[in-house]
Amino acid sequence: MLIYRFLTGVDDSAFCHKVTKALSEGWQLHGSPSYAFDAAKQCMMAGQAVTKVVADQPYDPDRKLIDY
């Protein structure tokens, strides 16, 4: 089964660490990162999709994706 997550956060080193941690846990980058200006927070926000292949099992929407 292929699972998908979209990581988001302020475009800073903490966001880069979040993506790096996901990669170290077996997630793979999916597509290009995205960026947008948050006018309310006056900062750039970043997003990156990641995917991971896990053993076939029933999908449970109540289960956290990080727990797969």
Distance bins in CASP14 RR format, pairs under 12 A and 6 or more apart:
PFRMAT RR
TARGET T0000
AUTHOR 0000-0000-0000
RMODE 2
METHOD distances of the structure
MODEL  1
1 51 0 0 0 0 0 1 0 0 0 0 0
1 52 0 0 0 0 1 0 0 0 0 0 0
1 53 1 0 0 1 0 0 0 0 0 0 0
1 54 1 0 1 0 0 0 0 0 0 0 0
1 55 1 0 0 1 0 0 0 0 0 0 0
1 56 1 0 1 0 0 0 0 0 0 0 0
1 57 1 0 0 1 0 0 0 0 0 0 0
1 58 0 0 0 0 1 0 0 0 0 0 0
1 59 1 0 0 1 0 0 0 0 0 0 0
1 60 0 0 0 0 0 1 0 0 0 0 0
1 63 0 0 0 0 0 1 0 0 0 0 0
1 65 0 0 0 0 0 1 0 0 0 0 0
1 68 0 0 0 0 1 0 0 0 0 0 0
2 27 0 0 0 0 0 1 0 0 0 0 0
2 28 0 0 0 0 1 0 0 0 0 0 0
2 30 0 0 0 0 1 0 0 0 0 0 0
2 49 0 0 0 0 0 1 0 0 0 0 0
2 50 0 0 0 0 0 1 0 0 0 0 0
2 51 1 0 1 0 0 0 0 0 0 0 0
2 52 1 0 0 1 0 0 0 0 0 0 0
2 53 1 0 1 0 0 0 0 0 0 0 0
2 54 1 0 0 1 0 0 0 0 0 0 0
2 55 0 0 0 0 0 1 0 0 0 0 0
2 56 0 0 0 0 0 1 0 0 0 0 0
2 59 0 0 0 0 0 1 0 0 0 0 0
2 65 0 0 0 0 0 1 0 0 0 0 0
2 68 0 0 0 0 0 1 0 0 0 0 0
3 22 0 0 0 0 0 1 0 0 0 0 0
3 25 0 0 0 0 0 1 0 0 0 0 0
3 26 0 0 0 0 0 1 0 0 0 0 0
3 27 0 0 0 0 1 0 0 0 0 0 0
3 28 0 0 0 0 0 1 0 0 0 0 0
3 30 0 0 0 0 0 1 0 0 0 0 0
3 49 0 0 0 0 0 1 0 0 0 0 0
3 50 0 0 0 0 1 0 0 0 0 0 0
3 51 1 0 0 1 0 0 0 0 0 0 0
3 52 1 0 1 0 0 0 0 0 0 0 0
3 53 0 0 0 0 1 0 0 0 0 0 0
3 54 1 0 1 0 0 0 0 0 0 0 0
3 55 0 0 0 0 0 1 0 0 0 0 0
3 56 0 0 0 0 0 1 0 0 0 0 0
3 57 0 0 0 0 0 1 0 0 0 0 0
3 59 0 0 0 0 1 0 0 0 0 0 0
3 60 0 0 0 0 0 1 0 0 0 0 0
3 61 0 0 0 0 0 1 0 0 0 0 0
3 63 0 0 0 0 1 0 0 0 0 0 0
3 64 0 0 0 0 0 1 0 0 0 0 0
3 65 1 0 1 0 0 0 0 0 0 0 0
3 66 0 0 0 0 1 0 0 0 0 0 0
3 67 0 0 0 0 0 1 0 0 0 0 0
3 68 1 0 1 0 0 0 0 0 0 0 0
4 22 0 0 0 0 0 1 0 0 0 0 0
4 27 0 0 0 0 1 0 0 0 0 0 0
4 28 0 0 0 0 0 1 0 0 0 0 0
4 29 0 0 0 0 0 1 0 0 0 0 0
4 30 1 0 0 1 0 0 0 0 0 0 0
4 31 0 0 0 0 0 1 0 0 0 0 0
4 48 0 0 0 0 0 1 0 0 0 0 0
4 49 1 0 0 1 0 0 0 0 0 0 0
4 50 1 0 0 1 0 0 0 0 0 0 0
4 51 1 0 1 0 0 0 0 0 0 0 0
4 52 0 0 0 0 1 0 0 0 0 0 0
4 53 0 0 0 0 0 1 0 0 0 0 0
4 54 0 0 0 0 0 1 0 0 0 0 0
4 59 0 0 0 0 0 1 0 0 0 0 0
4 65 1 0 0 1 0 0 0 0 0 0 0
4 68 0 0 0 0 0 1 0 0 0 0 0
5 18 0 0 0 0 0 1 0 0 0 0 0
5 19 0 0 0 0 0 1 0 0 0 0 0
5 21 0 0 0 0 0 1 0 0 0 0 0
5 22 1 0 0 1 0 0 0 0 0 0 0
5 23 0 0 0 0 0 1 0 0 0 0 0
5 25 0 0 0 0 0 1 0 0 0 0 0
5 26 0 0 0 0 0 1 0 0 0 0 0
5 27 1 0 0 1 0 0 0 0 0 0 0
5 28 0 0 0 0 0 1 0 0 0 0 0
5 29 0 0 0 0 0 1 0 0 0 0 0
5 30 0 0 0 0 1 0 0 0 0 0 0
5 47 0 0 0 0 0 1 0 0 0 0 0
5 48 0 0 0 0 1 0 0 0 0 0 0
5 49 1 0 0 1 0 0 0 0 0 0 0
5 50 1 0 1 0 0 0 0 0 0 0 0
5 51 1 0 0 1 0 0 0 0 0 0 0
5 52 1 0 0 1 0 0 0 0 0 0 0
5 54 0 0 0 0 0 1 0 0 0 0 0
5 64 0 0 0 0 1 0 0 0 0 0 0
5 65 1 0 1 0 0 0 0 0 0 0 0
5 66 1 0 0 1 0 0 0 0 0 0 0
5 67 0 0 0 0 0 1 0 0 0 0 0
5 68 0 0 0 0 1 0 0 0 0 0 0
6 18 0 0 0 0 0 1 0 0 0 0 0
6 19 0 0 0 0 0 1 0 0 0 0 0
6 22 0 0 0 0 0 1 0 0 0 0 0
6 27 0 0 0 0 0 1 0 0 0 0 0
6 29 0 0 0 0 0 1 0 0 0 0 0
6 30 0 0 0 0 1 0 0 0 0 0 0
6 31 0 0 0 0 0 1 0 0 0 0 0
6 33 0 0 0 0 0 1 0 0 0 0 0
6 34 0 0 0 0 1 0 0 0 0 0 0
6 45 0 0 0 0 0 1 0 0 0 0 0
6 46 0 0 0 0 0 1 0 0 0 0 0
6 47 1 0 0 1 0 0 0 0 0 0 0
6 48 1 0 0 1 0 0 0 0 0 0 0
6 49 1 0 1 0 0 0 0 0 0 0 0
6 50 1 0 0 1 0 0 0 0 0 0 0
6 51 0 0 0 0 0 1 0 0 0 0 0
6 65 0 0 0 0 1 0 0 0 0 0 0
7 14 0 0 0 0 0 1 0 0 0 0 0
7 15 1 0 0 1 0 0 0 0 0 0 0
7 16 0 0 0 0 0 1 0 0 0 0 0
7 17 0 0 0 0 0 1 0 0 0 0 0
7 18 1 0 1 0 0 0 0 0 0 0 0
7 19 1 0 1 0 0 0 0 0 0 0 0
7 20 0 0 0 0 0 1 0 0 0 0 0
7 21 0 0 0 0 1 0 0 0 0 0 0
7 22 1 0 0 1 0 0 0 0 0 0 0
7 23 0 0 0 0 0 1 0 0 0 0 0
7 25 0 0 0 0 0 1 0 0 0 0 0
7 27 0 0 0 0 1 0 0 0 0 0 0
7 29 0 0 0 0 0 1 0 0 0 0 0
7 30 0 0 0 0 0 1 0 0 0 0 0
7 33 0 0 0 0 1 0 0 0 0 0 0
7 34 0 0 0 0 0 1 0 0 0 0 0
7 45 0 0 0 0 0 1 0 0 0 0 0
7 46 0 0 0 0 1 0 0 0 0 0 0
7 47 1 0 1 0 0 0 0 0 0 0 0
7 48 1 0 1 0 0 0 0 0 0 0 0
7 49 1 0 0 1 0 0 0 0 0 0 0
7 50 1 0 0 1 0 0 0 0 0 0 0
7 51 0 0 0 0 0 1 0 0 0 0 0
7 65 0 0 0 0 0 1 0 0 0 0 0
7 66 0 0 0 0 0 1 0 0 0 0 0
8 14 0 0 0 0 0 1 0 0 0 0 0
8 15 1 0 0 1 0 0 0 0 0 0 0
8 18 0 0 0 0 1 0 0 0 0 0 0
8 19 0 0 0 0 0 1 0 0 0 0 0
8 33 0 0 0 0 0 1 0 0 0 0 0
8 34 0 0 0 0 1 0 0 0 0 0 0
8 35 0 0 0 0 0 1 0 0 0 0 0
8 36 0 0 0 0 1 0 0 0 0 0 0
8 38 0 0 0 0 0 1 0 0 0 0 0
8 44 0 0 0 0 0 1 0 0 0 0 0
8 45 1 0 0 1 0 0 0 0 0 0 0
8 46 1 0 0 1 0 0 0 0 0 0 0
8 47 1 0 1 0 0 0 0 0 0 0 0
8 48 0 0 0 0 1 0 0 0 0 0 0
8 49 0 0 0 0 0 1 0 0 0 0 0
8 50 0 0 0 0 0 1 0 0 0 0 0
9 15 1 0 1 0 0 0 0 0 0 0 0
9 16 0 0 0 0 0 1 0 0 0 0 0
9 17 0 0 0 0 0 1 0 0 0 0 0
9 18 1 0 0 1 0 0 0 0 0 0 0
9 19 0 0 0 0 1 0 0 0 0 0 0
9 33 0 0 0 0 0 1 0 0 0 0 0
9 34 0 0 0 0 0 1 0 0 0 0 0
9 35 0 0 0 0 0 1 0 0 0 0 0
9 36 0 0 0 0 0 1 0 0 0 0 0
9 38 0 0 0 0 1 0 0 0 0 0 0
9 41 0 0 0 0 0 1 0 0 0 0 0
9 43 0 0 0 0 1 0 0 0 0 0 0
9 44 0 0 0 0 1 0 0 0 0 0 0
9 45 1 0 1 0 0 0 0 0 0 0 0
9 46 1 0 1 0 0 0 0 0 0 0 0
9 47 1 0 0 1 0 0 0 0 0 0 0
9 48 0 0 0 0 1 0 0 0 0 0 0
10 16 0 0 0 0 0 1 0 0 0 0 0
10 17 0 0 0 0 0 1 0 0 0 0 0
10 18 0 0 0 0 0 1 0 0 0 0 0
10 35 0 0 0 0 0 1 0 0 0 0 0
10 36 0 0 0 0 0 1 0 0 0 0 0
10 37 0 0 0 0 0 1 0 0 0 0 0
10 38 0 0 0 0 1 0 0 0 0 0 0
10 41 1 0 0 1 0 0 0 0 0 0 0
10 42 0 0 0 0 0 1 0 0 0 0 0
10 43 1 0 1 0 0 0 0 0 0 0 0
10 44 1 0 0 1 0 0 0 0 0 0 0
10 45 1 0 0 1 0 0 0 0 0 0 0
10 46 1 0 0 1 0 0 0 0 0 0 0
10 47 0 0 0 0 0 1 0 0 0 0 0
11 18 0 0 0 0 0 1 0 0 0 0 0
11 19 0 0 0 0 0 1 0 0 0 0 0
11 33 0 0 0 0 1 0 0 0 0 0 0
11 34 0 0 0 0 0 1 0 0 0 0 0
11 35 1 0 0 1 0 0 0 0 0 0 0
11 36 0 0 0 0 1 0 0 0 0 0 0
11 37 0 0 0 0 1 0 0 0 0 0 0
11 38 0 0 0 0 1 0 0 0 0 0 0
11 41 0 0 0 0 0 1 0 0 0 0 0
11 43 1 0 0 1 0 0 0 0 0 0 0
11 44 1 0 1 0 0 0 0 0 0 0 0
11 45 1 0 0 1 0 0 0 0 0 0 0
11 46 1 0 1 0 0 0 0 0 0 0 0
11 47 0 0 0 0 1 0 0 0 0 0 0
11 48 0 0 0 0 0 1 0 0 0 0 0
12 18 0 0 0 0 0 1 0 0 0 0 0
12 19 0 0 0 0 0 1 0 0 0 0 0
12 41 0 0 0 0 0 1 0 0 0 0 0
12 43 0 0 0 0 1 0 0 0 0 0 0
12 44 0 0 0 0 1 0 0 0 0 0 0
12 45 0 0 0 0 0 1 0 0 0 0 0
12 46 0 0 0 0 1 0 0 0 0 0 0
13 19 0 0 0 0 0 1 0 0 0 0 0
13 20 0 0 0 0 1 0 0 0 0 0 0
13 46 0 0 0 0 0 1 0 0 0 0 0
14 20 0 0 0 0 0 1 0 0 0 0 0
14 21 0 0 0 0 0 1 0 0 0 0 0
14 46 0 0 0 0 0 1 0 0 0 0 0
15 21 0 0 0 0 0 1 0 0 0 0 0
15 22 0 0 0 0 0 1 0 0 0 0 0
15 33 0 0 0 0 1 0 0 0 0 0 0
15 34 0 0 0 0 0 1 0 0 0 0 0
15 35 0 0 0 0 0 1 0 0 0 0 0
15 43 0 0 0 0 0 1 0 0 0 0 0
15 44 0 0 0 0 1 0 0 0 0 0 0
15 45 0 0 0 0 1 0 0 0 0 0 0
15 46 1 0 1 0 0 0 0 0 0 0 0
15 47 1 0 0 1 0 0 0 0 0 0 0
15 48 0 0 0 0 1 0 0 0 0 0 0
16 22 0 0 0 0 0 1 0 0 0 0 0
16 23 0 0 0 0 0 1 0 0 0 0 0
16 33 0 0 0 0 0 1 0 0 0 0 0
16 46 0 0 0 0 1 0 0 0 0 0 0
16 47 0 0 0 0 0 1 0 0 0 0 0
16 48 0 0 0 0 1 0 0 0 0 0 0
17 23 0 0 0 0 0 1 0 0 0 0 0
17 24 0 0 0 0 0 1 0 0 0 0 0
17 46 0 0 0 0 0 1 0 0 0 0 0
18 24 0 0 0 0 0 1 0 0 0 0 0
18 25 0 0 0 0 0 1 0 0 0 0 0
18 27 0 0 0 0 0 1 0 0 0 0 0
18 33 0 0 0 0 0 1 0 0 0 0 0
18 46 0 0 0 0 1 0 0 0 0 0 0
18 47 0 0 0 0 1 0 0 0 0 0 0
18 48 0 0 0 0 1 0 0 0 0 0 0
18 50 0 0 0 0 1 0 0 0 0 0 0
18 66 0 0 0 0 0 1 0 0 0 0 0
19 25 0 0 0 0 0 1 0 0 0 0 0
19 26 0 0 0 0 0 1 0 0 0 0 0
19 27 0 0 0 0 1 0 0 0 0 0 0
19 28 0 0 0 0 0 1 0 0 0 0 0
19 29 1 0 0 1 0 0 0 0 0 0 0
19 30 0 0 0 0 0 1 0 0 0 0 0
19 33 0 0 0 0 1 0 0 0 0 0 0
19 46 0 0 0 0 1 0 0 0 0 0 0
19 47 0 0 0 0 1 0 0 0 0 0 0
19 48 1 0 1 0 0 0 0 0 0 0 0
19 49 0 0 0 0 0 1 0 0 0 0 0
19 50 1 0 0 1 0 0 0 0 0 0 0
20 26 0 0 0 0 0 1 0 0 0 0 0
20 27 0 0 0 0 0 1 0 0 0 0 0
20 29 0 0 0 0 0 1 0 0 0 0 0
20 48 0 0 0 0 0 1 0 0 0 0 0
20 50 0 0 0 0 0 1 0 0 0 0 0
21 27 0 0 0 0 1 0 0 0 0 0 0
21 48 0 0 0 0 0 1 0 0 0 0 0
21 50 0 0 0 0 0 1 0 0 0 0 0
21 66 0 0 0 0 1 0 0 0 0 0 0
22 28 0 0 0 0 1 0 0 0 0 0 0
22 29 0 0 0 0 1 0 0 0 0 0 0
22 30 0 0 0 0 0 1 0 0 0 0 0
22 47 0 0 0 0 0 1 0 0 0 0 0
22 48 0 0 0 0 1 0 0 0 0 0 0
22 49 0 0 0 0 0 1 0 0 0 0 0
22 50 1 0 1 0 0 0 0 0 0 0 0
22 51 0 0 0 0 0 1 0 0 0 0 0
22 52 0 0 0 0 1 0 0 0 0 0 0
22 65 0 0 0 0 0 1 0 0 0 0 0
22 66 0 0 0 0 1 0 0 0 0 0 0
23 29 1 0 0 1 0 0 0 0 0 0 0
23 30 0 0 0 0 0 1 0 0 0 0 0
23 48 0 0 0 0 1 0 0 0 0 0 0
23 50 1 0 0 1 0 0 0 0 0 0 0
23 51 0 0 0 0 0 1 0 0 0 0 0
23 52 0 0 0 0 0 1 0 0 0 0 0
24 50 0 0 0 0 0 1 0 0 0 0 0
24 52 0 0 0 0 0 1 0 0 0 0 0
25 50 0 0 0 0 1 0 0 0 0 0 0
25 52 1 0 0 1 0 0 0 0 0 0 0
25 54 0 0 0 0 0 1 0 0 0 0 0
25 65 0 0 0 0 0 1 0 0 0 0 0
25 66 1 0 0 1 0 0 0 0 0 0 0
25 67 0 0 0 0 0 1 0 0 0 0 0
25 68 0 0 0 0 0 1 0 0 0 0 0
26 50 0 0 0 0 1 0 0 0 0 0 0
26 51 0 0 0 0 1 0 0 0 0 0 0
26 52 1 0 1 0 0 0 0 0 0 0 0
26 53 0 0 0 0 1 0 0 0 0 0 0
26 54 0 0 0 0 1 0 0 0 0 0 0
26 66 0 0 0 0 0 1 0 0 0 0 0
26 68 0 0 0 0 0 1 0 0 0 0 0
27 48 0 0 0 0 1 0 0 0 0 0 0
27 49 0 0 0 0 1 0 0 0 0 0 0
27 50 1 1 0 0 0 0 0 0 0 0 0
27 51 1 0 0 1 0 0 0 0 0 0 0
27 52 1 0 1 0 0 0 0 0 0 0 0
27 53 0 0 0 0 1 0 0 0 0 0 0
27 54 0 0 0 0 0 1 0 0 0 0 0
27 65 0 0 0 0 1 0 0 0 0 0 0
27 66 0 0 0 0 1 0 0 0 0 0 0
27 68 0 0 0 0 0 1 0 0 0 0 0
28 48 0 0 0 0 0 1 0 0 0 0 0
28 49 0 0 0 0 1 0 0 0 0 0 0
28 50 1 0 0 1 0 0 0 0 0 0 0
28 51 1 0 1 0 0 0 0 0 0 0 0
28 52 1 0 0 1 0 0 0 0 0 0 0
28 53 0 0 0 0 1 0 0 0 0 0 0
29 47 0 0 0 0 0 1 0 0 0 0 0
29 48 1 0 0 1 0 0 0 0 0 0 0
29 49 1 0 0 1 0 0 0 0 0 0 0
29 50 1 0 0 1 0 0 0 0 0 0 0
29 51 0 0 0 0 1 0 0 0 0 0 0
29 52 0 0 0 0 0 1 0 0 0 0 0
30 47 0 0 0 0 0 1 0 0 0 0 0
30 48 0 0 0 0 1 0 0 0 0 0 0
30 49 1 0 1 0 0 0 0 0 0 0 0
30 50 1 0 1 0 0 0 0 0 0 0 0
30 51 1 0 1 0 0 0 0 0 0 0 0
30 52 0 0 0 0 1 0 0 0 0 0 0
30 53 0 0 0 0 0 1 0 0 0 0 0
31 47 0 0 0 0 0 1 0 0 0 0 0
31 48 0 0 0 0 1 0 0 0 0 0 0
31 49 1 0 1 0 0 0 0 0 0 0 0
31 50 0 0 0 0 1 0 0 0 0 0 0
31 51 0 0 0 0 1 0 0 0 0 0 0
32 46 0 0 0 0 0 1 0 0 0 0 0
32 47 0 0 0 0 1 0 0 0 0 0 0
32 48 0 0 0 0 1 0 0 0 0 0 0
32 49 0 0 0 0 1 0 0 0 0 0 0
33 44 0 0 0 0 0 1 0 0 0 0 0
33 45 0 0 0 0 0 1 0 0 0 0 0
33 46 1 0 1 0 0 0 0 0 0 0 0
33 47 1 0 1 0 0 0 0 0 0 0 0
33 48 1 0 1 0 0 0 0 0 0 0 0
33 49 0 0 0 0 1 0 0 0 0 0 0
33 50 0 0 0 0 0 1 0 0 0 0 0
34 44 0 0 0 0 0 1 0 0 0 0 0
34 45 0 0 0 0 1 0 0 0 0 0 0
34 46 1 0 0 1 0 0 0 0 0 0 0
34 47 1 0 1 0 0 0 0 0 0 0 0
34 48 1 0 0 1 0 0 0 0 0 0 0
34 49 0 0 0 0 1 0 0 0 0 0 0
35 43 0 0 0 0 0 1 0 0 0 0 0
35 44 1 0 1 0 0 0 0 0 0 0 0
35 45 1 0 0 1 0 0 0 0 0 0 0
35 46 1 0 1 0 0 0 0 0 0 0 0
35 47 1 0 0 1 0 0 0 0 0 0 0
35 48 0 0 0 0 0 1 0 0 0 0 0
36 43 0 0 0 0 0 1 0 0 0 0 0
36 44 1 0 0 1 0 0 0 0 0 0 0
36 45 1 0 1 0 0 0 0 0 0 0 0
36 46 0 0 0 0 1 0 0 0 0 0 0
36 47 0 0 0 0 1 0 0 0 0 0 0
37 43 1 0 0 1 0 0 0 0 0 0 0
37 44 1 0 1 0 0 0 0 0 0 0 0
37 45 1 0 0 1 0 0 0 0 0 0 0
37 46 0 0 0 0 0 1 0 0 0 0 0
38 44 1 0 0 1 0 0 0 0 0 0 0
38 45 1 0 1 0 0 0 0 0 0 0 0
38 46 0 0 0 0 0 1 0 0 0 0 0
38 47 0 0 0 0 0 1 0 0 0 0 0
39 45 0 0 0 0 0 1 0 0 0 0 0
49 65 0 0 0 0 0 1 0 0 0 0 0
50 65 0 0 0 0 1 0 0 0 0 0 0
50 66 0 0 0 0 0 1 0 0 0 0 0
50 68 0 0 0 0 0 1 0 0 0 0 0
51 65 0 0 0 0 0 1 0 0 0 0 0
51 68 0 0 0 0 0 1 0 0 0 0 0
52 65 0 0 0 0 1 0 0 0 0 0 0
52 66 0 0 0 0 1 0 0 0 0 0 0
52 67 0 0 0 0 0 1 0 0 0 0 0
52 68 1 0 0 1 0 0 0 0 0 0 0
53 68 0 0 0 0 1 0 0 0 0 0 0
54 60 0 0 0 0 0 1 0 0 0 0 0
54 63 0 0 0 0 0 1 0 0 0 0 0
54 65 0 0 0 0 1 0 0 0 0 0 0
54 66 0 0 0 0 0 1 0 0 0 0 0
54 67 0 0 0 0 0 1 0 0 0 0 0
54 68 1 0 1 0 0 0 0 0 0 0 0
55 68 0 0 0 0 1 0 0 0 0 0 0
56 68 0 0 0 0 0 1 0 0 0 0 0
57 63 0 0 0 0 1 0 0 0 0 0 0
57 67 0 0 0 0 0 1 0 0 0 0 0
57 68 0 0 0 0 1 0 0 0 0 0 0
58 68 0 0 0 0 0 1 0 0 0 0 0
59 65 0 0 0 0 0 1 0 0 0 0 0
59 68 0 0 0 0 1 0 0 0 0 0 0
60 67 0 0 0 0 1 0 0 0 0 0 0
60 68 0 0 0 0 1 0 0 0 0 0 0
END
